[in-house]
Amino acid sequence: MLRIIKTENGLVRGLPAADPRITSFKGIPFAAPPTGENRWRAPQPCADWDGIRDCYTFAPISVQDTPALGTDIYCREWHVDSEIPMGEDNLYLNIWTSTKTGDEKMPVLVWYFGGGFQWGYTAEMEFDGERLARRGIVVVTVNYRLGALGFLAHPELTAQQPDAPANFGSLDQQYGLEWVIRNIAAFGGDPKNITIAGQSAGGGSVMAQMACNKNEGRFQKAIVLSGMIRPPYAPNPFMVPKTLAEAEKLGTAFFDFLGVKTLAEARALDAFYIRDKYAEFRVDHSCMFTIIQDNCFCDEDPMLKFARGTRVRVPVMAGNTGNEFRAFLPAKNEVELREMAEKVFGDEAGTFLSFPEAHVKTDMGYAPVSAIESAVKAAFLGEEKQENPNASYYYLFDPDIPGDDNPGTFHSCDLWFWFETLAKCSRAYRGHHYDLARQMSMYWVNFIKTGDPNGNDADGTPLPRWESYTSANRGEMHFLSEGAVPAKETGAFKAFLNDELLKTLE
C-alpha cells in the first residue's frame, strides 16, 4: 500500500485504516490559511513544505458554535465531542484510498458535509470513507468556511474584490475540487471520473457547484441527498440565494453589531469573538449567512438552473428521508383551503382540489407532502426536457430507525447507511439495517463508477433494478426495513404537484 504520496506542495504520509488495505490521509492542506488578510477572501494557494508531512489526524474544524453542548438529536447522534479542535486555519481535506501503485485510475467521490452552512465538519464519525474505499472508490472529504466567516457580504468586500465578493465557503469547496483534479491521480484516483456529493447544506452545495458554469468538465456525476428543498406551495427562502445587495445590507448591519466600521477592523477581530457575536446576530435578525447570488460564483438560483438545463449537466442521484421537511398548504378550514389553492395554483386550483389528498388536514395545514421529493422530481422533469437528457435517479429512505426517542427517518439519519458506518452509531441497529446499508453503499459505488446505480451487490448477485425518473416512467427506489424495493410513483396527486412546481421553475 502507498503510505507516502507526493502532492503538488510536498510529500504526505498516511496511516493504515482499520482495514490495512486502505490508507487514510487526514488533514492535507489544499489552500493557505484563510486568516488575517485572507479572511473573507477567495482561497489562496497553499505553501510548499519540506520533508514528509504526517497526515494522521483531522485538522481543526471550521469556526462554529461548539459541538456537543446541546441535547438535540444531532448532539446525541454525532456532535459528541465538545473538545474537538476548532480554528480559522481549516482548509484541509482527507482521503481514503486502496492504491498500491498510484496508477489505478479509480473513481473519485468528493464529499461536502451539511449543517445549514453554519455547522458541520469532515471529522464527523459517520463520514468515515473506509468502507467505500474498500469497494474501489477514492474518497475525499473537503472542509470549508461556515457562517459569518464563510458567507458574509459587505460593500467594502465587493469594492475591493469584485471577482470574488462573497461565497467564500463555496469557493473553498471549488478550490478543494480543483486540488483533487490536479493531485488525485497520485492517490490512485481518476481525475476524469469524479462525483461530487453532499447532504442537506452539502447537497445544496452540490447544487450550487452544478449551477456554477465555471465547473463545466470538473466532475462527471452528482449526488444530492436531502439538498433540493422547494415546497410546491411556496418557495423556501433559505434555499433561495439572497441578492448581493440584500446580503450586503445584512453584512453592514453585522459590522455595526461587531462594533467595527471598516473591513480592516473586522479582519483584525478574533475569530471566536466574530463567532459569538454572529450567534447573537442570527437570533436578533432572524437570519443566517448562506449562499449569495453574487453574479460571480453564483449567478442564479441553482434550482432554476437545474430545471432550465443551464447548469453543469451530469447524471444525478437525489432524494429524501421519509420524515424530513414536510410542506403544507397553510389553511384552517376548507374555505381558506380553496382561497390558498386559487392563490397558489390559479386556473389549476380546481384540479388540485379534486384530489382527496388535498383535503387531508393536519395541525400544520392541508395536503402534506415532502418538500424535497417535489423539488427533486420537478428538477428531474426539467432535465428530461433538455436535449440529450441525463439519467436522474430518485430515492426514498424510510426504514425503521431504532431508539427510545422513536425518531422516525429524521433528517440526516441516512448518512450512516450511505457510508456504511452503522457500527459507529449508538443506536441499536440490527442485521437488516446492515443489509440495507450494504445495498445502499453498493448503489452509490455503482453510480460513482458509471453514472448508473444498477449493478451487482457485494456477493455478485444483481441488485434490485433502479429505474430513472421520467414523465413516462416515474421510477423510484425505496430503501425500507426489508431492503431496497423498486417502486413507481403512485397516484396522480404527486405527479400534479411536481408538474406544477416545474412550471414555477421554468
N, C-alpha and C positions, 0 to 999 in steps of 0.2 A: 504494500500500500504506500502511496506517496504521502508522506507526512510533512515534507518541506517542499514548498512550491514558490516559484518566482513570479511575483506580480510586477506591474509597471513601476511600483515605488520601492520594491525591495522583497527580500525573502520573508515568507511567513511559515510558521511551524504549527501544525495542528496536533490534536490528540486522538487516539483511538476512541470511538464512541463505545457505548455498552456492547455493541457488536463490533469487534475489532476489524471487520472487513470494511467498516465505514470510518472515515476521518472527519472530525468536526473542527472547523476553524472558526473561532469566536472572537469578535472584536477586531476585524480587519478595517482599518480606516479607508474610506473612499473619498474623503474631502477634507479640507483644512477645518480646524475647529471653528464653528460659527460664533466666535466670541469677539469682543472689542469692536473694531471697525467692520468685522464680518457679521455682526448681529444684524438681522433684518436685511440681509444681502444674499443674492444667489450664491449657492455653494461654490467654493473656490478650490483650485487644485490642491491635492494632498502633497505634502512634502515627502521627499525620498528619505529613507533611513539606511544606515549601515548595519551590517550583520544580519542576524536572523531575528525576526520579531515573533515572540511566543504568543500565539493566538489561542489561549486556553480558556479564557473566561469572557463572558459578555461584557461589553463596555457599559458605562453608566447610561441609564435610561434618560430620555428627554425630560427636561424640567416640566413638572406637572404636580397636581395635588398628590400628597404622599399616599401610596397604596396601603391597603390593609388596615386603615383606621376606621372604616365603617362596618356596618353589619349587613349591608346589602348582599344580594346573591353573588355578585362578582367578587367581592372581598372574600366570601366563603369559597368561591369556585377556584380562582387562580390568583387574584391580587392578594397574596397571603403574607408577603414579606415587607414590613414597613421599613426595614433597614437596607433595602436594595439600593445600591449606589445610584445616584442621580446627579446630573450635571449638564452644563450647557455645551460641553465638548462631547458630542454624542453622535457624530456622523460616522457610524461604523456599520458593517454588515457581517453576516455569519453564513457559513457554507458547510453543507454536509455532502460528502461525495464518496463514492466507492472506487475512484480512479486508481489505477495501478501504473499507468504509463503517461497519462495526460493527453492521450491521443484517441480516447474512446468516442468523442462526439455524442455524449448522452444528452437527452432533452433536459431543459433547464426550467425550473419553477422559480419565479421571483415573487416573493410574498410581501404584501403590505398589511400590517396589523390594523385593527379597528380600535374604536374608543371615542367616537364623536369628534375626532380631530383635537381632542383635549387630553386624552389619556391613552395608555397602552404602551407596549414595548415588545421588542423581539425576544426578550428573555422570558416571556410568559411560558409556563411549562407545557401548555398544550401545543405550542408551535415547534416542538422538537422535530427536526426533519429527518431523523434517522430511519424511520420506517419507510418513508417514501424513497430515501436514498438506497435502501436495500432492494428496491424494485427497479433500479436503474435510472433514477432521476437525480440530477444535481439540484439541491435545494438551497436557495439563497433567501435570507430574510433581511430586509433593509429597514434601518431606523430612519426617522425623520422628525423635524421640529414640530411642536404642538402649540395650540392655544395662542397666547399673545406673542410668543416668540416665533411661531410658525406662520401665522396668518394675519398679522397686523397690516393695515394700510394707513398711510398718512400723507398729506400733501407734500411734505418735505421729502419723503421717500420717492414719490412719483417724480418730483422735480430733479432729484439727484441721480436717480437710476431708472429712467423711463423704460428701459428694455426689460427690467425685472423689478417692478414696483411692489410686488406682493406675492402671495402663494409660495412662500419660502419652503414650507413643508412639502408641497407638491414638487417643487424644483429639486429638493433633496431626493425624493423618490426617483425622479427622472435622471438625476445625476448618478444615483446608485445603479439604475438600469444601464446607463451608458458605460459605467465602470465594468459591469458584468459583461457587456458586449465585447469590451476590449480585453478582458482578463480571464473569462471563464473557460476558455479552451485549455488553459494550463491545469485547470481542476477537472478535466475530462468532459467538460460541457460543450455543447454545440451552440455558438452564438447566433446561428441562423434558425434555431428551434427553441424559442423562448416563449413561455406562457407567463403573463402577469396575472396575479390573483390577489384577492383580499376579501375581507368580510366586514360588514357594517360600513364604518367610515373607510375601512380598507377597500371594500367593494366600491364605495363612492370614489375612492382614489383611482381605482382601475377605470371607472367610467370617465374620470377627468383626464387620465392619461390617454384613453382612447379618443377623447374629444380634442386633444392637442395634436394638431396635424403635423407638428414637427417630429412626432414619434413615428411617422409612417416608415414601415420597414424594420422598426426596432424590436418588435415582438410579433409572434405569429398566431397566438391564441390568447383568450382572456377568460377568467373565471370571476364571476361577481356573486358572492354569497351575501344575501340579505343587504344588498347595497343599492338596488334600484327602488326608490321609495317615491311613489307618486299616486296618491289616492284617486280613485275615479270620480270622486265628488268635489274635490278642491285640491289645489296644489299644496305641497308640503314645503313651506318656506325654508326649512332647514337644509333641504337638499337642492334648493334653487339658489345659485350663487348670487350674492349681492353685487350691485354695480360697484365700480371702483369709487364713484362719488359717494355712494352710501357708506361704503367701508371706510373711506377717508374721514367722514364725519364721525364715525364711531372711534376711529383712531385718534382724532383730535380730542374728542371727549376723554379718551383713555389717558392721553398725555396730561390733560388737566387733572385727571384723577390721580395720576402718579405725582403731580406737583412739578412737572417739567414743562419747559416751553419749546425746547429745540430737540432735534434728533441727536445731537451730540450729547446733550444732558441725559437723554433717555438711554443712550448706549453706555453711559458711564454708571448707570444704576446696577445694583446687584441683581442677578437673575432671579434669585428667590424672593426678593422684595417685589419684583415685577409679577412673579407667580402669585404671591399672596394678595397683591392689590387687584390682580386680574380676577381672582376668585371672588372678591368683593364686587368688582365691576360687573361680572356676569349676572350676579343677583340684582344689583342696583339698576342695571339697564336691561335686564331680561334678554340677554343676547349671548352669543358665542362667536368667536372669530373662527371662520371656516373658509372654504374655497371662495375666491372672489373672481368675478368677471373683469379681469384687468386688461383684456384685449392684447395680452402678450402670451402668457401660458394658457389662459382660459379666455376664449372669445365668445362663448355662448353656453347656455345651459346644456350639460352633457346629455341629458335625456332627449332634448330636441335634436341634437346632432346624431344621436343613435337612431332615432325614429326616421330622420330625414336622409340617412345614409351619408352624412358628411363627416363622420368620424373615421378613425383608422378601422377599416372593416376587416375583421378577422372572425373565425368561429368563436362562439361564446357559449359558456355554460353558466346558468344563473337560476336562482330560486330562493326559497324561503323555508323557515320553520313554521309549524302549524299554528303557534300561538302568538306570533310577533306582529306588531304594527297592524292591528285591525282598524279598518276605516268604517265610518258610519255616516249616514245622511242625518244631520242634526235636525230632529223634529220631535215634538212632544206628543203629537197626535196625527191622525190621518189628514186632517185639514192642513196642518203645517207640512206634512209629508208631500202632499200634492203641490203646495207652493214651492217647496225646495226642489222638487223634481222638475217643475217648469223652469226654475231658475238655472238649474244645472244642465238639464238635457234639452230645453227648448221644445222644438217640434217633436222630439222623440220622447217626451215625458209620458205620453200615453203608453208607448211601448214599454218603458221602464215600469210603469205602474201595473201593467198587465201581468208581470211576473209575481208569483206568490212570494218569492224571496224578497221582493221589495217591501213587503209588509211585515217582515219579521222584525219585531221590536225588542230592543234591549235597553238597559239602563243608559247606554251611551247614545242611542239613536236607532234608526232603522237601517235595514239592508246591510248587515255586517259582511265585510269582505276583506281579504288580505290586500293591503296597500302595496305590498311588494309583488305578489302574484299578478295583480292587474298591471303594474308598471312593467314587469318583465315581459309579459305576454304582449302588451301593446308595443313595446320596443321590438320584440321579435317579429311581429306583424309588419312593422315598418321596415325592418331589414328584408323581409320577404318581397317587398315591392321594388327593391333595388335590382339593378342589372346584375346577373350572376350572384344571387343571394348566398350568403354563408349559412351553414347549418347552425341552428340555435337549439340548445338543449335546456329544457325546464325541469326542475325537480321540486318535490315537496318532501321535507324532512319531518316525520311525525310519529316516531316510535314512543314507547313508554320510557319515561325518564325516572329512575328511582330516587327516593329521598323522602324524608318525613315532611318536607316542605311542599310536597306534591306540586312540583314546579311546572309540569307540562313541558312542551317543547319551547322553552323560553329562548329569547334572542341570544345567540352565540353558543347554545349548548351543542350544536352540531360540530363545533371545531374539534372536539376530542375525537370524533368519528372520522372526519376527513383526514386528519393527521395520524389516525390510528394510535392515539396516545391515551386510550381509556385507562390504562393501568396507573397513570399518574393522578387520576381524579379520585377524590374522596368518596364519590358516590358508589354504591354497591352494584356496579354493572355486572351482568351475568353473561353466560355463554352466548345467548342470541344477540346481545349487544356487540360482542366481539366479532361475531359472524357478520353483522351488518357493517361494522366499521371496516372489516376487510373488503367487503364488496364495494363500499363507497371509495375506499382508497384505490382499489383496482380501476374503478371507473375514472377516477382522477388521473391515474397513471396513464391509462389508455388515451385519454383526451390530451394530456400534456405531450404525449409522444406523437399523436397523429391528428388531433383535432376532432376525433370521433371517440366517444367514451366506450363504445362497444368493443368486445374482445373477450378474452378468457379470464376466469377467476384464477386465484393463486395456484389451484390444483390442476389447472389446464382445462377445466370444463367451461363451456360458454356461459358468460353472464347473461341474465335476462335482457332481452333486446330493448334498448332505449331509443325510441324514435324521436326525431326532431319535432319542434312545434311549428306548425304552419296553419294557414287558414283552412286548408282542406283536410289536414290530418293533425289534430291538436294533441300530439303525443306528449306524455309526461312520464316521469319516473318518480314513484313514491317510495321513500325509504321508511319502512314500517317495522314494527316489532318482529314480524315474520320474515323480514328481509327486503330486498329490492323487488318491487312489484310494478311492472309496466302498467300504464293506465292511459285513458283518454279523457279529455275534459268532458264532464258530464253536464247536460242541461244547457239551455240557451242563455241563461241569465249572465253567467260569467263571460260568455262569448260577446254578448251585447255590451257589457261594461268595458271589455278590452277593446272592442272596436270603437266605442265612443271615446275612450281615453286616447286612442291613437289619433282621432280627429283633432283633439286639442294640441297634439304634439306636431302634427304635420304642417 
